[in-house]
């Protein structure tokens, strides 16, 4: 089955959402706050923002190893 290619607009939109999410997590971590998240089954999870930030940064390093942040 062929999957349709993502349009440039959708790519830009997703990149904007990713950046906004990172900014929100970083701000919450700076204030030592927790985030309310949901898992795949809809269960509510409360986690320290600093932990979520570390995971986002590790994921970014794995997916963009040559990019300097």
mmJSON file of the N, C-alpha and C atoms, coordinates in Angstrom:
{"data_MODEL":{"atom_site":{
"group_PDB":["ATOM","ATOM","ATOM","ATOM","ATOM","ATOM","ATOM","ATOM","ATOM","ATOM","ATOM","ATOM","ATOM","ATOM","ATOM","ATOM","ATOM","ATOM","ATOM","ATOM","ATOM","ATOM","ATOM","ATOM","ATOM","ATOM","ATOM","ATOM","ATOM","ATOM","ATOM","ATOM","ATOM","ATOM","ATOM","ATOM","ATOM","ATOM","ATOM","ATOM","ATOM","ATOM","ATOM","ATOM","ATOM","ATOM","ATOM","ATOM","ATOM","ATOM","ATOM","ATOM","ATOM","ATOM","ATOM","ATOM","ATOM","ATOM","ATOM","ATOM","ATOM","ATOM","ATOM","ATOM","ATOM","ATOM","ATOM","ATOM","ATOM","ATOM","ATOM","ATOM","ATOM","ATOM","ATOM","ATOM","ATOM","ATOM","ATOM","ATOM","ATOM","ATOM","ATOM","ATOM","ATOM","ATOM","ATOM","ATOM","ATOM","ATOM","ATOM","ATOM","ATOM","ATOM","ATOM","ATOM","ATOM","ATOM","ATOM","ATOM","ATOM","ATOM","ATOM","ATOM","ATOM","ATOM","ATOM","ATOM","ATOM","ATOM","ATOM","ATOM","ATOM","ATOM","ATOM","ATOM","ATOM","ATOM","ATOM","ATOM","ATOM","ATOM","ATOM","ATOM","ATOM","ATOM","ATOM","ATOM","ATOM","ATOM","ATOM","ATOM","ATOM","ATOM","ATOM","ATOM","ATOM","ATOM","ATOM","ATOM","ATOM","ATOM","ATOM","ATOM","ATOM","ATOM","ATOM","ATOM","ATOM","ATOM","ATOM","ATOM","ATOM","ATOM","ATOM","ATOM","ATOM","ATOM","ATOM","ATOM","ATOM","ATOM","ATOM","ATOM","ATOM","ATOM","ATOM","ATOM","ATOM","ATOM","ATOM","ATOM","ATOM","ATOM","ATOM","ATOM","ATOM","ATOM","ATOM","ATOM","ATOM","ATOM","ATOM","ATOM","ATOM","ATOM","ATOM","ATOM","ATOM","ATOM","ATOM","ATOM","ATOM","ATOM","ATOM","ATOM","ATOM","ATOM","ATOM","ATOM","ATOM","ATOM","ATOM","ATOM","ATOM","ATOM","ATOM"],
"id":[1,2,3,4,5,6,7,8,9,10,11,12,13,14,15,16,17,18,19,20,21,22,23,24,25,26,27,28,29,30,31,32,33,34,35,36,37,38,39,40,41,42,43,44,45,46,47,48,49,50,51,52,53,54,55,56,57,58,59,60,61,62,63,64,65,66,67,68,69,70,71,72,73,74,75,76,77,78,79,80,81,82,83,84,85,86,87,88,89,90,91,92,93,94,95,96,97,98,99,100,101,102,103,104,105,106,107,108,109,110,111,112,113,114,115,116,117,118,119,120,121,122,123,124,125,126,127,128,129,130,131,132,133,134,135,136,137,138,139,140,141,142,143,144,145,146,147,148,149,150,151,152,153,154,155,156,157,158,159,160,161,162,163,164,165,166,167,168,169,170,171,172,173,174,175,176,177,178,179,180,181,182,183,184,185,186,187,188,189,190,191,192,193,194,195,196,197,198,199,200,201,202,203,204,205,206,207],
"type_symbol":["N","C","C","N","C","C","N","C","C","N","C","C","N","C","C","N","C","C","N","C","C","N","C","C","N","C","C","N","C","C","N","C","C","N","C","C","N","C","C","N","C","C","N","C","C","N","C","C","N","C","C","N","C","C","N","C","C","N","C","C","N","C","C","N","C","C","N","C","C","N","C","C","N","C","C","N","C","C","N","C","C","N","C","C","N","C","C","N","C","C","N","C","C","N","C","C","N","C","C","N","C","C","N","C","C","N","C","C","N","C","C","N","C","C","N","C","C","N","C","C","N","C","C","N","C","C","N","C","C","N","C","C","N","C","C","N","C","C","N","C","C","N","C","C","N","C","C","N","C","C","N","C","C","N","C","C","N","C","C","N","C","C","N","C","C","N","C","C","N","C","C","N","C","C","N","C","C","N","C","C","N","C","C","N","C","C","N","C","C","N","C","C","N","C","C","N","C","C","N","C","C","N","C","C","N","C","C"],
"label_atom_id":["N","CA","C","N","CA","C","N","CA","C","N","CA","C","N","CA","C","N","CA","C","N","CA","C","N","CA","C","N","CA","C","N","CA","C","N","CA","C","N","CA","C","N","CA","C","N","CA","C","N","CA","C","N","CA","C","N","CA","C","N","CA","C","N","CA","C","N","CA","C","N","CA","C","N","CA","C","N","CA","C","N","CA","C","N","CA","C","N","CA","C","N","CA","C","N","CA","C","N","CA","C","N","CA","C","N","CA","C","N","CA","C","N","CA","C","N","CA","C","N","CA","C","N","CA","C","N","CA","C","N","CA","C","N","CA","C","N","CA","C","N","CA","C","N","CA","C","N","CA","C","N","CA","C","N","CA","C","N","CA","C","N","CA","C","N","CA","C","N","CA","C","N","CA","C","N","CA","C","N","CA","C","N","CA","C","N","CA","C","N","CA","C","N","CA","C","N","CA","C","N","CA","C","N","CA","C","N","CA","C","N","CA","C","N","CA","C","N","CA","C","N","CA","C","N","CA","C","N","CA","C","N","CA","C","N","CA","C","N","CA","C"],
"label_alt_id":[null,null,null,null,null,null,null,null,null,null,null,null,null,null,null,null,null,null,null,null,null,null,null,null,null,null,null,null,null,null,null,null,null,null,null,null,null,null,null,null,null,null,null,null,null,null,null,null,null,null,null,null,null,null,null,null,null,null,null,null,null,null,null,null,null,null,null,null,null,null,null,null,null,null,null,null,null,null,null,null,null,null,null,null,null,null,null,null,null,null,null,null,null,null,null,null,null,null,null,null,null,null,null,null,null,null,null,null,null,null,null,null,null,null,null,null,null,null,null,null,null,null,null,null,null,null,null,null,null,null,null,null,null,null,null,null,null,null,null,null,null,null,null,null,null,null,null,null,null,null,null,null,null,null,null,null,null,null,null,null,null,null,null,null,null,null,null,null,null,null,null,null,null,null,null,null,null,null,null,null,null,null,null,null,null,null,null,null,null,null,null,null,null,null,null,null,null,null,null,null,null,null,null,null,null,null,null],
"label_comp_id":["UNK","UNK","UNK","UNK","UNK","UNK","UNK","UNK","UNK","UNK","UNK","UNK","UNK","UNK","UNK","UNK","UNK","UNK","UNK","UNK","UNK","UNK","UNK","UNK","UNK","UNK","UNK","UNK","UNK","UNK","UNK","UNK","UNK","UNK","UNK","UNK","UNK","UNK","UNK","UNK","UNK","UNK","UNK","UNK","UNK","UNK","UNK","UNK","UNK","UNK","UNK","UNK","UNK","UNK","UNK","UNK","UNK","UNK","UNK","UNK","UNK","UNK","UNK","UNK","UNK","UNK","UNK","UNK","UNK","UNK","UNK","UNK","UNK","UNK","UNK","UNK","UNK","UNK","UNK","UNK","UNK","UNK","UNK","UNK","UNK","UNK","UNK","UNK","UNK","UNK","UNK","UNK","UNK","UNK","UNK","UNK","UNK","UNK","UNK","UNK","UNK","UNK","UNK","UNK","UNK","UNK","UNK","UNK","UNK","UNK","UNK","UNK","UNK","UNK","UNK","UNK","UNK","UNK","UNK","UNK","UNK","UNK","UNK","UNK","UNK","UNK","UNK","UNK","UNK","UNK","UNK","UNK","UNK","UNK","UNK","UNK","UNK","UNK","UNK","UNK","UNK","UNK","UNK","UNK","UNK","UNK","UNK","UNK","UNK","UNK","UNK","UNK","UNK","UNK","UNK","UNK","UNK","UNK","UNK","UNK","UNK","UNK","UNK","UNK","UNK","UNK","UNK","UNK","UNK","UNK","UNK","UNK","UNK","UNK","UNK","UNK","UNK","UNK","UNK","UNK","UNK","UNK","UNK","UNK","UNK","UNK","UNK","UNK","UNK","UNK","UNK","UNK","UNK","UNK","UNK","UNK","UNK","UNK","UNK","UNK","UNK","UNK","UNK","UNK","UNK","UNK","UNK"],
"label_asym_id":["A","A","A","A","A","A","A","A","A","A","A","A","A","A","A","A","A","A","A","A","A","A","A","A","A","A","A","A","A","A","A","A","A","A","A","A","A","A","A","A","A","A","A","A","A","A","A","A","A","A","A","A","A","A","A","A","A","A","A","A","A","A","A","A","A","A","A","A","A","A","A","A","A","A","A","A","A","A","A","A","A","A","A","A","A","A","A","A","A","A","A","A","A","A","A","A","A","A","A","A","A","A","A","A","A","A","A","A","A","A","A","A","A","A","A","A","A","A","A","A","A","A","A","A","A","A","A","A","A","A","A","A","A","A","A","A","A","A","A","A","A","A","A","A","A","A","A","A","A","A","A","A","A","A","A","A","A","A","A","A","A","A","A","A","A","A","A","A","A","A","A","A","A","A","A","A","A","A","A","A","A","A","A","A","A","A","A","A","A","A","A","A","A","A","A","A","A","A","A","A","A","A","A","A","A","A","A"],
"label_entity_id":["1","1","1","1","1","1","1","1","1","1","1","1","1","1","1","1","1","1","1","1","1","1","1","1","1","1","1","1","1","1","1","1","1","1","1","1","1","1","1","1","1","1","1","1","1","1","1","1","1","1","1","1","1","1","1","1","1","1","1","1","1","1","1","1","1","1","1","1","1","1","1","1","1","1","1","1","1","1","1","1","1","1","1","1","1","1","1","1","1","1","1","1","1","1","1","1","1","1","1","1","1","1","1","1","1","1","1","1","1","1","1","1","1","1","1","1","1","1","1","1","1","1","1","1","1","1","1","1","1","1","1","1","1","1","1","1","1","1","1","1","1","1","1","1","1","1","1","1","1","1","1","1","1","1","1","1","1","1","1","1","1","1","1","1","1","1","1","1","1","1","1","1","1","1","1","1","1","1","1","1","1","1","1","1","1","1","1","1","1","1","1","1","1","1","1","1","1","1","1","1","1","1","1","1","1","1","1"],
"label_seq_id":[1,1,1,2,2,2,3,3,3,4,4,4,5,5,5,6,6,6,7,7,7,8,8,8,9,9,9,10,10,10,11,11,11,12,12,12,13,13,13,14,14,14,15,15,15,16,16,16,17,17,17,18,18,18,19,19,19,20,20,20,21,21,21,22,22,22,23,23,23,24,24,24,25,25,25,26,26,26,27,27,27,28,28,28,29,29,29,30,30,30,31,31,31,32,32,32,33,33,33,34,34,34,35,35,35,36,36,36,37,37,37,38,38,38,39,39,39,40,40,40,41,41,41,42,42,42,43,43,43,44,44,44,45,45,45,46,46,46,47,47,47,48,48,48,49,49,49,50,50,50,51,51,51,52,52,52,53,53,53,54,54,54,55,55,55,56,56,56,57,57,57,58,58,58,59,59,59,60,60,60,61,61,61,62,62,62,63,63,63,64,64,64,65,65,65,66,66,66,67,67,67,68,68,68,69,69,69],
"pdbx_PDB_ins_code":[null,null,null,null,null,null,null,null,null,null,null,null,null,null,null,null,null,null,null,null,null,null,null,null,null,null,null,null,null,null,null,null,null,null,null,null,null,null,null,null,null,null,null,null,null,null,null,null,null,null,null,null,null,null,null,null,null,null,null,null,null,null,null,null,null,null,null,null,null,null,null,null,null,null,null,null,null,null,null,null,null,null,null,null,null,null,null,null,null,null,null,null,null,null,null,null,null,null,null,null,null,null,null,null,null,null,null,null,null,null,null,null,null,null,null,null,null,null,null,null,null,null,null,null,null,null,null,null,null,null,null,null,null,null,null,null,null,null,null,null,null,null,null,null,null,null,null,null,null,null,null,null,null,null,null,null,null,null,null,null,null,null,null,null,null,null,null,null,null,null,null,null,null,null,null,null,null,null,null,null,null,null,null,null,null,null,null,null,null,null,null,null,null,null,null,null,null,null,null,null,null,null,null,null,null,null,null],
"Cartn_x":[0.848,0.0,0.892,0.603,1.368,0.845,1.77,1.372,1.587,0.634,0.788,1.918,2.569,3.646,3.051,3.74,3.267,3.544,2.545,2.687,3.637,4.247,5.133,4.426,3.153,2.404,2.291,1.955,1.814,3.159,4.24,5.573,5.881,5.578,5.813,4.934,3.693,2.773,3.273,3.68,4.182,5.462,6.329,7.555,7.218,6.228,5.793,5.221,4.444,3.88,4.996,5.984,7.114,7.886,8.138,8.871,8.078,6.778,5.936,5.889,5.806,5.798,7.116,8.23,9.546,9.655,9.199,9.248,8.427,7.243,6.386,7.029,7.606,8.241,9.458,10.242,11.431,11.057,10.005,9.551,9.052,8.316,7.809,8.964,9.976,11.134,11.901,12.015,12.72,12.029,10.722,9.945,9.717,10.39,10.289,8.832,8.115,6.712,6.542,5.34,4.987,4.059,4.026,3.151,2.132,0.933,-0.113,-0.129,0.166,0.265,-0.735,-0.89,-1.735,-0.969,-1.243,-0.578,-1.45,-1.03,-1.748,-3.163,-3.42,-4.745,-5.62,-5.109,-5.886,-5.711,-4.82,-4.574,-3.799,-4.193,-3.541,-2.265,-1.181,0.113,0.633,1.112,1.724,3.21,4.032,5.479,6.194,7.332,8.124,8.574,8.462,8.811,10.281,11.141,12.567,12.827,12.074,12.219,11.762,10.651,10.124,11.105,11.691,12.665,13.886,14.376,15.524,15.206,14.01,13.603,13.508,12.94,12.835,14.216,15.137,16.492,17.22,17.047,17.665,17.089,15.777,15.131,15.635,15.794,16.281,17.713,18.54,19.923,19.971,19.073,19.052,18.565,17.586,17.008,17.763,18.545,19.293,20.736,21.515,22.845,23.831,23.663,24.613,24.225,22.984,22.508,23.046,23.522,24.025,22.91,22.607,21.537,22.086],
"Cartn_y":[-1.18,0.0,1.24,2.166,3.403,4.401,5.043,6.086,7.429,8.333,9.637,10.438,11.255,12.096,13.251,13.63,14.732,16.049,16.902,18.181,19.104,20.065,21.015,21.778,22.098,22.804,21.951,20.688,19.794,19.623,19.527,19.422,20.651,21.837,23.079,23.131,22.711,22.704,21.782,20.569,19.621,20.116,20.762,21.325,22.427,23.252,24.297,23.731,22.674,22.019,21.419,20.799,20.209,21.281,22.422,23.508,24.088,24.273,24.811,23.858,22.562,21.566,21.609,21.674,21.736,22.993,24.119,25.382,25.296,24.687,24.543,23.645,22.525,21.592,22.25,22.974,23.647,24.698,25.473,26.493,25.845,24.753,24.054,23.453,22.929,22.356,23.438,24.628,25.736,26.161,25.964,26.321,25.13,24.003,22.784,22.31,22.32,21.933,20.52,20.019,18.715,18.914,17.9,17.929,16.809,17.07,16.06,15.523,14.236,13.584,12.45,11.884,10.715,9.633,8.383,7.282,6.816,5.741,5.239,4.774,4.412,3.91,4.998,6.239,7.336,7.538,6.781,6.919,8.212,8.945,10.199,9.897,10.58,10.411,11.793,11.946,13.199,12.937,13.713,13.505,14.833,14.835,16.066,16.514,17.797,18.324,18.091,18.094,17.893,16.508,15.512,14.165,14.133,14.787,14.837,15.59,16.675,17.453,16.602,15.851,14.975,13.958,13.39,12.426,13.085,14.29,14.998,15.302,15.73,16.043,14.788,13.669,12.414,11.959,12.066,11.679,12.555,13.848,14.77,14.412,14.057,13.672,12.404,11.458,10.21,10.431,11.317,11.511,12.553,13.413,14.463,14.507,13.448,13.374,14.43,14.935,15.894,17.344,17.553,18.9,19.42,20.634,21.256,22.1,21.867,22.635,23.704],
"Cartn_z":[0.0,0.0,0.0,-0.865,-0.939,0.086,0.777,1.709,1.039,1.175,0.521,1.169,0.366,0.864,1.67,2.725,3.564,2.853,2.802,2.109,2.882,2.203,2.882,3.999,3.791,4.835,6.095,5.933,7.083,7.789,7.016,7.618,8.465,7.943,8.694,9.93,9.802,10.927,12.034,11.675,12.661,13.331,12.565,13.132,14.134,13.823,14.746,16.031,15.918,17.107,17.951,17.29,18.014,18.78,18.131,18.78,19.953,19.763,20.833,22.024,21.752,22.815,23.597,22.867,23.516,24.382,23.857,24.603,25.891,25.804,26.971,28.029,27.59,28.524,29.165,28.383,28.902,29.946,29.681,30.632,31.926,31.8,32.987,33.793,33.111,33.804,34.547,33.959,34.6,35.893,35.955,37.148,38.06,37.763,38.568,38.702,37.588,37.587,37.044,37.174,36.619,35.432,34.575,33.404,33.506,33.029,32.981,31.558,31.423,30.122,30.052,28.886,28.698,27.978,28.328,27.631,26.463,25.816,24.64,24.941,26.185,26.566,27.19,27.235,27.788,29.273,29.887,31.314,31.578,32.628,32.987,33.766,33.359,34.002,34.375,35.61,36.045,36.221,35.463,35.499,35.665,36.356,36.449,35.055,34.786,33.466,33.139,34.131,33.888,33.283,33.716,33.145,31.685,31.417,30.051,29.15,29.666,28.902,28.559,29.514,29.251,28.16,28.197,27.171,25.791,25.74,24.459,23.887,24.747,24.284,23.808,24.507,24.076,22.739,22.596,21.34,20.2,20.454,19.436,19.021,19.99,19.689,18.839,19.121,18.352,16.928,16.753,15.421,14.601,15.251,14.551,15.08,14.885,15.502,15.01,13.785,13.24,13.548,13.978,14.232,15.56,15.563,16.787,17.383,18.655,19.297,20.184],
"occupancy":[1.0,1.0,1.0,1.0,1.0,1.0,1.0,1.0,1.0,1.0,1.0,1.0,1.0,1.0,1.0,1.0,1.0,1.0,1.0,1.0,1.0,1.0,1.0,1.0,1.0,1.0,1.0,1.0,1.0,1.0,1.0,1.0,1.0,1.0,1.0,1.0,1.0,1.0,1.0,1.0,1.0,1.0,1.0,1.0,1.0,1.0,1.0,1.0,1.0,1.0,1.0,1.0,1.0,1.0,1.0,1.0,1.0,1.0,1.0,1.0,1.0,1.0,1.0,1.0,1.0,1.0,1.0,1.0,1.0,1.0,1.0,1.0,1.0,1.0,1.0,1.0,1.0,1.0,1.0,1.0,1.0,1.0,1.0,1.0,1.0,1.0,1.0,1.0,1.0,1.0,1.0,1.0,1.0,1.0,1.0,1.0,1.0,1.0,1.0,1.0,1.0,1.0,1.0,1.0,1.0,1.0,1.0,1.0,1.0,1.0,1.0,1.0,1.0,1.0,1.0,1.0,1.0,1.0,1.0,1.0,1.0,1.0,1.0,1.0,1.0,1.0,1.0,1.0,1.0,1.0,1.0,1.0,1.0,1.0,1.0,1.0,1.0,1.0,1.0,1.0,1.0,1.0,1.0,1.0,1.0,1.0,1.0,1.0,1.0,1.0,1.0,1.0,1.0,1.0,1.0,1.0,1.0,1.0,1.0,1.0,1.0,1.0,1.0,1.0,1.0,1.0,1.0,1.0,1.0,1.0,1.0,1.0,1.0,1.0,1.0,1.0,1.0,1.0,1.0,1.0,1.0,1.0,1.0,1.0,1.0,1.0,1.0,1.0,1.0,1.0,1.0,1.0,1.0,1.0,1.0,1.0,1.0,1.0,1.0,1.0,1.0,1.0,1.0,1.0,1.0,1.0,1.0],
"B_iso_or_equiv":[0.0,0.0,0.0,0.0,0.0,0.0,0.0,0.0,0.0,0.0,0.0,0.0,0.0,0.0,0.0,0.0,0.0,0.0,0.0,0.0,0.0,0.0,0.0,0.0,0.0,0.0,0.0,0.0,0.0,0.0,0.0,0.0,0.0,0.0,0.0,0.0,0.0,0.0,0.0,0.0,0.0,0.0,0.0,0.0,0.0,0.0,0.0,0.0,0.0,0.0,0.0,0.0,0.0,0.0,0.0,0.0,0.0,0.0,0.0,0.0,0.0,0.0,0.0,0.0,0.0,0.0,0.0,0.0,0.0,0.0,0.0,0.0,0.0,0.0,0.0,0.0,0.0,0.0,0.0,0.0,0.0,0.0,0.0,0.0,0.0,0.0,0.0,0.0,0.0,0.0,0.0,0.0,0.0,0.0,0.0,0.0,0.0,0.0,0.0,0.0,0.0,0.0,0.0,0.0,0.0,0.0,0.0,0.0,0.0,0.0,0.0,0.0,0.0,0.0,0.0,0.0,0.0,0.0,0.0,0.0,0.0,0.0,0.0,0.0,0.0,0.0,0.0,0.0,0.0,0.0,0.0,0.0,0.0,0.0,0.0,0.0,0.0,0.0,0.0,0.0,0.0,0.0,0.0,0.0,0.0,0.0,0.0,0.0,0.0,0.0,0.0,0.0,0.0,0.0,0.0,0.0,0.0,0.0,0.0,0.0,0.0,0.0,0.0,0.0,0.0,0.0,0.0,0.0,0.0,0.0,0.0,0.0,0.0,0.0,0.0,0.0,0.0,0.0,0.0,0.0,0.0,0.0,0.0,0.0,0.0,0.0,0.0,0.0,0.0,0.0,0.0,0.0,0.0,0.0,0.0,0.0,0.0,0.0,0.0,0.0,0.0,0.0,0.0,0.0,0.0,0.0,0.0],
"pdbx_formal_charge":[null,null,null,null,null,null,null,null,null,null,null,null,null,null,null,null,null,null,null,null,null,null,null,null,null,null,null,null,null,null,null,null,null,null,null,null,null,null,null,null,null,null,null,null,null,null,null,null,null,null,null,null,null,null,null,null,null,null,null,null,null,null,null,null,null,null,null,null,null,null,null,null,null,null,null,null,null,null,null,null,null,null,null,null,null,null,null,null,null,null,null,null,null,null,null,null,null,null,null,null,null,null,null,null,null,null,null,null,null,null,null,null,null,null,null,null,null,null,null,null,null,null,null,null,null,null,null,null,null,null,null,null,null,null,null,null,null,null,null,null,null,null,null,null,null,null,null,null,null,null,null,null,null,null,null,null,null,null,null,null,null,null,null,null,null,null,null,null,null,null,null,null,null,null,null,null,null,null,null,null,null,null,null,null,null,null,null,null,null,null,null,null,null,null,null,null,null,null,null,null,null,null,null,null,null,null,null],
"auth_seq_id":[1,1,1,2,2,2,3,3,3,4,4,4,5,5,5,6,6,6,7,7,7,8,8,8,9,9,9,10,10,10,11,11,11,12,12,12,13,13,13,14,14,14,15,15,15,16,16,16,17,17,17,18,18,18,19,19,19,20,20,20,21,21,21,22,22,22,23,23,23,24,24,24,25,25,25,26,26,26,27,27,27,28,28,28,29,29,29,30,30,30,31,31,31,32,32,32,33,33,33,34,34,34,35,35,35,36,36,36,37,37,37,38,38,38,39,39,39,40,40,40,41,41,41,42,42,42,43,43,43,44,44,44,45,45,45,46,46,46,47,47,47,48,48,48,49,49,49,50,50,50,51,51,51,52,52,52,53,53,53,54,54,54,55,55,55,56,56,56,57,57,57,58,58,58,59,59,59,60,60,60,61,61,61,62,62,62,63,63,63,64,64,64,65,65,65,66,66,66,67,67,67,68,68,68,69,69,69],
"auth_comp_id":["UNK","UNK","UNK","UNK","UNK","UNK","UNK","UNK","UNK","UNK","UNK","UNK","UNK","UNK","UNK","UNK","UNK","UNK","UNK","UNK","UNK","UNK","UNK","UNK","UNK","UNK","UNK","UNK","UNK","UNK","UNK","UNK","UNK","UNK","UNK","UNK","UNK","UNK","UNK","UNK","UNK","UNK","UNK","UNK","UNK","UNK","UNK","UNK","UNK","UNK","UNK","UNK","UNK","UNK","UNK","UNK","UNK","UNK","UNK","UNK","UNK","UNK","UNK","UNK","UNK","UNK","UNK","UNK","UNK","UNK","UNK","UNK","UNK","UNK","UNK","UNK","UNK","UNK","UNK","UNK","UNK","UNK","UNK","UNK","UNK","UNK","UNK","UNK","UNK","UNK","UNK","UNK","UNK","UNK","UNK","UNK","UNK","UNK","UNK","UNK","UNK","UNK","UNK","UNK","UNK","UNK","UNK","UNK","UNK","UNK","UNK","UNK","UNK","UNK","UNK","UNK","UNK","UNK","UNK","UNK","UNK","UNK","UNK","UNK","UNK","UNK","UNK","UNK","UNK","UNK","UNK","UNK","UNK","UNK","UNK","UNK","UNK","UNK","UNK","UNK","UNK","UNK","UNK","UNK","UNK","UNK","UNK","UNK","UNK","UNK","UNK","UNK","UNK","UNK","UNK","UNK","UNK","UNK","UNK","UNK","UNK","UNK","UNK","UNK","UNK","UNK","UNK","UNK","UNK","UNK","UNK","UNK","UNK","UNK","UNK","UNK","UNK","UNK","UNK","UNK","UNK","UNK","UNK","UNK","UNK","UNK","UNK","UNK","UNK","UNK","UNK","UNK","UNK","UNK","UNK","UNK","UNK","UNK","UNK","UNK","UNK","UNK","UNK","UNK","UNK","UNK","UNK"],
"auth_asym_id":["A","A","A","A","A","A","A","A","A","A","A","A","A","A","A","A","A","A","A","A","A","A","A","A","A","A","A","A","A","A","A","A","A","A","A","A","A","A","A","A","A","A","A","A","A","A","A","A","A","A","A","A","A","A","A","A","A","A","A","A","A","A","A","A","A","A","A","A","A","A","A","A","A","A","A","A","A","A","A","A","A","A","A","A","A","A","A","A","A","A","A","A","A","A","A","A","A","A","A","A","A","A","A","A","A","A","A","A","A","A","A","A","A","A","A","A","A","A","A","A","A","A","A","A","A","A","A","A","A","A","A","A","A","A","A","A","A","A","A","A","A","A","A","A","A","A","A","A","A","A","A","A","A","A","A","A","A","A","A","A","A","A","A","A","A","A","A","A","A","A","A","A","A","A","A","A","A","A","A","A","A","A","A","A","A","A","A","A","A","A","A","A","A","A","A","A","A","A","A","A","A","A","A","A","A","A","A"],
"auth_atom_id":["N","CA","C","N","CA","C","N","CA","C","N","CA","C","N","CA","C","N","CA","C","N","CA","C","N","CA","C","N","CA","C","N","CA","C","N","CA","C","N","CA","C","N","CA","C","N","CA","C","N","CA","C","N","CA","C","N","CA","C","N","CA","C","N","CA","C","N","CA","C","N","CA","C","N","CA","C","N","CA","C","N","CA","C","N","CA","C","N","CA","C","N","CA","C","N","CA","C","N","CA","C","N","CA","C","N","CA","C","N","CA","C","N","CA","C","N","CA","C","N","CA","C","N","CA","C","N","CA","C","N","CA","C","N","CA","C","N","CA","C","N","CA","C","N","CA","C","N","CA","C","N","CA","C","N","CA","C","N","CA","C","N","CA","C","N","CA","C","N","CA","C","N","CA","C","N","CA","C","N","CA","C","N","CA","C","N","CA","C","N","CA","C","N","CA","C","N","CA","C","N","CA","C","N","CA","C","N","CA","C","N","CA","C","N","CA","C","N","CA","C","N","CA","C","N","CA","C","N","CA","C","N","CA","C","N","CA","C","N","CA","C"],
"pdbx_PDB_model_num":[1,1,1,1,1,1,1,1,1,1,1,1,1,1,1,1,1,1,1,1,1,1,1,1,1,1,1,1,1,1,1,1,1,1,1,1,1,1,1,1,1,1,1,1,1,1,1,1,1,1,1,1,1,1,1,1,1,1,1,1,1,1,1,1,1,1,1,1,1,1,1,1,1,1,1,1,1,1,1,1,1,1,1,1,1,1,1,1,1,1,1,1,1,1,1,1,1,1,1,1,1,1,1,1,1,1,1,1,1,1,1,1,1,1,1,1,1,1,1,1,1,1,1,1,1,1,1,1,1,1,1,1,1,1,1,1,1,1,1,1,1,1,1,1,1,1,1,1,1,1,1,1,1,1,1,1,1,1,1,1,1,1,1,1,1,1,1,1,1,1,1,1,1,1,1,1,1,1,1,1,1,1,1,1,1,1,1,1,1,1,1,1,1,1,1,1,1,1,1,1,1,1,1,1,1,1,1]
}}}
